[in-house]
Each structure stands twice: as structure tokens, then as C-alpha cells.
């Protein structure tokens, strides 16, 4: 075969593409267990951060087992606990659930037992910011009303603006806020542009210059608290 001809060049290029694609597929498949483990540990770290437990790569799995372990379950929109083991509940993908109507979603609950005996209920939430998905975890006290802690994250929000939802300064505002009013009505927590009074039980300050992301956080909380409402009132 003429190595200078088009046919040889085409065949050579085709073989190289197949070889490279095969190698990439093999490497990807080989690394999949490691990637999955890293994703799970990152999720565990975020969950524990909502109750002020700091972790490292070396101890995150151990601390998750200590404080939460198998105390993970799924509730339905009407507040009923579903027949699902802890692993199934942990693996619920909110990026899939959020596409469903509120009444058809699966709602995971992480029950955390702290060293002092206090019980916290950690609820995962997911919504949309300015440039893409935002998500987080809300830890409630045993009264299922008062926020103990939060952690928020994002994909692609603007540094110094919408990305501020991932900062401790923004997240600390939620501590002590309540999601039900004195009559037991669900009001969630509003993210207020221009500043919220310190004593306001259901408001926090919005991010300066991050109006759309702030509104995304507010809508995300309202949406998911509505989904968990029946469970929280039980």
C-alpha cells in the first residue's frame, strides 16, 4: 500500500482513533470506583459541615459513620417514611428528583446525633442560580423548625458575587432562623435585597450584586421546605 496515498492516511488515522478511544474508555472505567468514592466522600463532608463538623479526606467516612451512619431515610411529599435502606437514601440524586413534580419526588433525610446527644435533621436542597445549579444542606434542630446550620455550593456562579453563597459569612446568617411562623404556617427563609433586620426570624441578607443567585437560594429553600413540610409537621 502506498504510504503517501490518501487511503493509507485514512486507514492509519482510523486505527489511531480506535486505539486512543479504547485506551480512554479503559482508563475511565478503571478510575470509576475512585471517582465514585471521591464523590461520596465530598457529599459526606458537605452533610457534616451543615452541623459544624469539619472533616479531612482521611477521616470523613469515619465521622459520617459515627454521627449519621445508617440513620438516613426517604420521606414522601405526604410525610410518610419510605421502605428504603440507608444506601438507597444516600444515593438519591436531586438533579434527577428536581425535574419531577413536588408530589412525586423522593426526599432524603439525614438524622445526625451529636456528641452532646442533640439530634439534627439534615435536608438536602437543590435549585438554580444565575449560571447553573446550586445546592446545599439545611440542618434543623429537633423541633424541625429552627435552623442549626447550612452549607451551600454552586456550579459556575460569579466569583465575588453569586459564588458568595458558598462562604461562611452568608451561610452563618441562617443559623437560628425559623421556617414556620408562630401559627405553624410554612414561611421558609427570605433572602432580602437591601438587608434584613437582625431580629427578623425568617429573613437573611441577600448577596450584594448577586440578586439572581440570592433569589435562587430563596426559591430553592421555599421549594424544598414545601416538599418536606408534612414530614416536619409530624
C-alpha positions as CSV (number, residue, x, y, z in Angstrom):
1,X,0.0,0.0,0.0
2,X,1.3,3.4,-0.9
3,X,2.1,5.2,2.4
4,X,1.9,8.5,0.7
5,X,-1.6,7.9,-0.6
6,X,-4.9,9.1,0.9
7,X,-6.1,5.6,1.6
8,X,-3.2,4.8,3.8
9,X,-3.6,8.1,5.7
10,X,-7.3,7.5,6.2
11,X,-6.7,3.9,7.5
12,X,-3.9,5.0,9.8
13,X,-5.9,7.8,11.3
14,X,-8.9,5.5,11.8
15,X,-6.8,2.9,13.6
16,X,-5.3,5.5,15.8
17,X,-8.7,7.0,16.7
18,X,-9.9,3.5,17.7
19,X,-6.8,2.7,19.7
20,X,-6.9,6.0,21.6
21,X,-10.7,5.8,22.2
22,X,-10.3,2.2,23.6
23,X,-7.5,3.3,25.9
24,X,-9.5,6.3,27.2
25,X,-12.5,4.1,27.8
26,X,-10.4,1.6,29.7
27,X,-8.8,4.3,31.9
28,X,-12.2,5.9,32.5
29,X,-13.7,2.5,33.6
30,X,-10.7,1.8,35.8
31,X,-10.9,5.1,37.5
32,X,-14.7,5.0,38.0
33,X,-14.6,3.4,41.5
34,X,-12.1,6.0,42.7
35,X,-14.3,8.8,41.2
36,X,-17.4,7.4,42.9
37,X,-15.6,7.2,46.2
38,X,-14.4,10.8,46.0
39,X,-17.9,12.0,45.1
40,X,-19.4,10.1,48.1
41,X,-16.8,11.5,50.5
42,X,-17.3,15.0,49.2
43,X,-21.1,14.6,49.8
44,X,-20.4,13.3,53.3
45,X,-18.2,16.3,54.0
46,X,-20.9,18.7,52.9
47,X,-23.5,17.0,55.0
48,X,-21.4,17.1,58.1
49,X,-20.3,20.7,57.5
50,X,-24.0,21.7,57.9
51,X,-23.8,20.6,61.6
52,X,-20.4,22.3,62.0
53,X,-18.3,19.1,61.9
54,X,-15.1,19.6,59.9
55,X,-13.5,16.6,58.2
56,X,-10.5,15.6,56.2
57,X,-10.2,13.1,53.4
58,X,-8.7,10.7,55.9
59,X,-11.5,10.8,58.4
60,X,-14.7,11.9,56.6
61,X,-16.1,8.4,56.2
62,X,-15.3,7.5,59.8
63,X,-17.0,10.7,61.1
64,X,-20.0,10.2,58.8
65,X,-20.5,6.7,60.2
66,X,-20.1,8.0,63.8
67,X,-22.6,10.9,63.6
68,X,-25.1,9.6,60.9
69,X,-24.3,6.0,59.9
70,X,-27.5,4.2,58.8
71,X,-29.8,7.0,60.1
72,X,-30.7,8.0,56.6
73,X,-34.2,7.6,55.1
74,X,-36.5,8.8,52.4
75,X,-39.9,10.5,53.0
76,X,-42.6,11.2,50.5
77,X,-44.4,14.5,49.9
78,X,-47.1,13.4,52.4
79,X,-44.5,12.9,55.1
80,X,-44.5,9.1,55.1
81,X,-41.3,7.3,55.6
82,X,-40.5,5.0,52.6
83,X,-39.2,1.5,52.6
84,X,-35.6,2.1,51.6
85,X,-32.2,1.3,53.2
86,X,-29.6,4.0,54.1
87,X,-27.6,3.4,51.0
88,X,-30.6,3.9,48.7
89,X,-31.5,7.1,50.6
90,X,-27.9,8.4,50.4
91,X,-27.8,7.7,46.6
92,X,-30.9,9.8,45.8
93,X,-29.9,12.2,43.0
94,X,-31.6,15.6,43.5
95,X,-30.5,16.6,40.0
96,X,-33.0,13.9,38.8
97,X,-35.6,14.5,41.5
98,X,-35.8,18.2,40.9
99,X,-37.2,17.5,37.4
100,X,-40.2,15.8,39.0
101,X,-43.3,17.5,40.4
102,X,-43.1,18.2,44.2
103,X,-45.6,15.5,45.0
104,X,-43.6,12.8,43.2
105,X,-40.1,13.5,44.5
106,X,-38.1,11.4,47.0
107,X,-36.9,13.5,49.9
108,X,-33.8,12.1,51.8
109,X,-33.4,12.9,55.5
110,X,-30.1,12.6,57.4
111,X,-30.6,12.1,61.1
112,X,-27.4,13.3,62.9
113,X,-26.6,12.5,66.5
114,X,-24.1,14.9,68.0
115,X,-21.7,14.2,70.9
116,X,-23.9,16.1,73.4
117,X,-26.9,13.9,72.5
118,X,-28.6,16.6,70.3
119,X,-30.4,15.3,67.2
120,X,-30.4,17.3,64.0
121,X,-32.3,16.6,60.8
122,X,-30.3,17.4,57.7
123,X,-32.3,18.1,54.5
124,X,-30.6,18.3,51.0
125,X,-31.9,21.1,48.7
126,X,-31.2,21.9,45.1
127,X,-32.1,24.8,42.8
128,X,-30.9,27.1,40.0
129,X,-28.6,30.1,40.3
130,X,-27.6,32.6,37.6
131,X,-25.3,30.3,35.6
132,X,-26.3,26.9,36.7
133,X,-27.3,24.5,39.6
134,X,-27.0,25.5,43.2
135,X,-27.4,23.0,46.1
136,X,-26.9,22.6,49.8
137,X,-27.8,21.0,53.1
138,X,-30.0,22.6,55.8
139,X,-29.6,21.2,59.4
140,X,-32.7,21.7,61.6
141,X,-32.9,21.3,65.4
142,X,-35.0,18.6,66.9
143,X,-38.0,21.0,66.8
144,X,-37.8,20.6,63.0
145,X,-38.2,24.3,62.7
146,X,-35.1,26.2,63.8
147,X,-32.1,26.2,61.5
148,X,-28.9,24.9,63.2
149,X,-26.6,25.3,60.2
150,X,-26.3,25.3,56.4
151,X,-23.9,24.7,53.6
152,X,-24.4,25.8,50.1
153,X,-22.5,25.2,46.9
154,X,-22.8,26.0,43.2
155,X,-21.6,25.3,39.7
156,X,-20.3,28.3,37.8
157,X,-21.6,31.3,39.8
158,X,-19.6,34.5,39.5
159,X,-16.7,34.9,42.0
160,X,-17.3,37.7,44.4
161,X,-21.0,37.8,43.5
162,X,-23.2,34.7,43.3
163,X,-20.4,32.5,44.4
164,X,-20.6,34.1,47.8
165,X,-23.4,31.6,48.8
166,X,-20.6,29.2,49.5
167,X,-18.9,31.5,52.0
168,X,-19.3,31.1,55.8
169,X,-20.4,34.7,56.1
170,X,-23.5,34.1,54.0
171,X,-24.3,30.7,55.5
172,X,-24.0,31.8,59.1
173,X,-26.9,34.2,58.7
174,X,-29.3,31.3,58.6
175,X,-28.4,29.9,62.0
176,X,-31.3,30.5,64.4
177,X,-33.8,31.4,61.7
178,X,-37.1,29.5,61.7
179,X,-39.1,28.2,58.8
180,X,-42.6,28.1,60.4
181,X,-44.3,31.2,61.9
182,X,-46.0,31.3,65.3
183,X,-49.2,29.8,63.8
184,X,-47.4,26.9,62.3
185,X,-47.5,28.1,58.8
186,X,-44.6,27.4,56.5
187,X,-42.9,30.7,55.6
188,X,-39.4,29.4,54.8
189,X,-36.5,32.0,54.8
190,X,-36.5,35.0,52.5
191,X,-33.2,36.3,51.1
192,X,-33.7,40.1,51.3
193,X,-32.1,42.6,49.0
194,X,-31.0,45.7,50.8
195,X,-30.6,44.0,54.2
196,X,-32.7,42.1,56.7
197,X,-33.2,43.2,60.3
198,X,-31.0,41.1,62.7
199,X,-34.1,40.1,64.7
200,X,-36.1,39.0,61.7
201,X,-36.9,35.3,62.2
202,X,-37.4,34.4,58.6
203,X,-35.0,36.7,56.7
204,X,-31.3,37.0,55.8
205,X,-29.3,39.5,53.8
206,X,-29.0,38.9,50.0
207,X,-25.6,39.0,48.3
208,X,-24.6,42.4,47.1
209,X,-24.6,42.2,43.3
210,X,-25.9,38.7,43.3
211,X,-29.6,39.3,43.1
212,X,-30.4,36.4,40.8
213,X,-28.4,33.8,42.8
214,X,-29.9,35.2,46.0
215,X,-33.3,34.7,44.6
216,X,-32.3,31.2,43.5
217,X,-31.4,30.3,47.1
218,X,-34.7,31.7,48.4
219,X,-36.7,29.8,45.8
220,X,-34.7,26.6,46.4
221,X,-35.5,26.7,50.1
222,X,-39.2,27.5,49.6
223,X,-39.5,24.7,47.1
224,X,-37.8,22.0,49.2
225,X,-39.3,23.1,52.6
226,X,-42.7,22.7,50.9
227,X,-41.7,19.2,49.9
228,X,-40.6,18.3,53.4
229,X,-43.4,20.2,55.2
230,X,-45.6,17.2,56.0
231,X,-42.6,15.3,57.5
232,X,-41.5,18.4,59.5
233,X,-45.0,18.8,61.0
234,X,-45.3,15.2,62.2
